[in-house]
Amino acid sequence: MKTPPPLTPQQVQFFHEEGYVIAPDVFDPAELEPLRRELAAAIEEKVQALKAEGKLTTTHAELDFDHRLAAIYRDSKDNGEAVMHHLEGRNSGGFRAKEMFDMIAHPKLLAKVASLLDTEEIVGSSVYRLRPKLPNIGRGIVPWHQDSGYLKASCDRDLIITCWVPLVDATVENGCMQILPRTHRGEVALHHNGGNAGFLVIRDGDLPADPGQAIPAICPRGGVVFMTNRTPHCSTPNYSDHVRWSIDLRYQSAATPNNLAATPATLDAEGRADEKYYEQAEIACYPPEADFIVHSKAHPETVADYAEFVRRRETFDRVKKGYRSIRDWPTLARG
Ligand SMILES: O=C(O)CCC(=O)C(=O)O
């Protein structure tokens, strides 16, 4: 198969100077359809379960994927939350259907990531998220943060790339991200626990630049917003009538600390792994969630297929309770 094109040298330069780059045409929008269909099927599954339990009468089956969840939430906050929880927390750690993995491991995306990391040895992170941002509800609003705020401080100087992939056109109206450009080279800013919806937050005064300088990361369906782990970003409310569906995926060079070596030899009666496992998991920038090889020119036989991806994630979910806290941020003062 022909190797898909990397980012252009101009796009790579822009990324390193600005801390982000928006590539409008990474995918043919049709390539997002399998994931959109799978999500639509998962919504239908939960709607039918809620109906069978007598909690929901109007299923809104006539509405398309972009509108159905918004209507379910409008009718009943509890049902809307139940459906979102079903999607986001499916199998206790994020949506992990094959169609999601196919996006994470998509050759077109990995070719672009390789050009930003400047290596063909790429590790994918289980810290990927599905974000159904519903119209006019608060919990989709993500406060200012750098992804490094969630990662170990020892990885602050490493490059971990976030690929933000909208499944609908992302606009200012439906709450696309806001990005503070040219601010990714300094120290990681002070974050606080207890931001909106439980997210970490950088208070305006602790941001490396005036938030008024932020740019809206408008991105069409098929495009990708690439950001560094130290690029401050947030997202605003969705004022449209549809769900702003997106996924965010993370990648790093195989030379950056990871937990690939962590595979438990034994589990005790409480399901805890042996010490060696935790030591090897601890090395990673984000110890609790499984890293996996998504691309390797030197050792293609080590690249995880879907079964390996699921196996590693399930192992981590089973034994993850033993980790120390990732980062000791203070909590926002109330009042
Ligand atoms: O999707 C959003 O609104 C925010 C995404 C985000 O904060 C992230 O990908 O780190």
The ligand as a Tripos MOL2 file, in Angstrom:
@<TRIPOS>MOLECULE
LIG
   10     9     1     0     0
SMALL
NO_CHARGES

@<TRIPOS>ATOM
      1 O1        -13.0540   18.5840   22.9910 O.co2     1 LIG1
      2 C1        -12.9700   19.5450   23.7500 C.2       1 LIG1
      3 O2        -13.8670   20.3720   23.8530 O.co2     1 LIG1
      4 C2        -11.7440   19.7270   24.5880 C.3       1 LIG1
      5 C3        -10.6740   18.7660   24.2270 C.3       1 LIG1
      6 C4         -9.4830   18.8270   25.1010 C.2       1 LIG1
      7 O3         -9.4060   19.5800   26.0280 O.2       1 LIG1
      8 C5         -8.3610   17.9450   24.8200 C.2       1 LIG1
      9 O4         -8.3950   17.2240   23.8130 O.co2     1 LIG1
     10 O5         -7.3890   17.9570   25.6050 O.co2     1 LIG1
@<TRIPOS>BOND
     1     1     2 2
     2     2     3 1
     3     2     4 1
     4     4     5 1
     5     5     6 1
     6     6     7 2
     7     6     8 1
     8     8     9 2
     9     8    10 1
@<TRIPOS>SUBSTRUCTURE
     1 LIG1         1 GROUP 0 **** ****
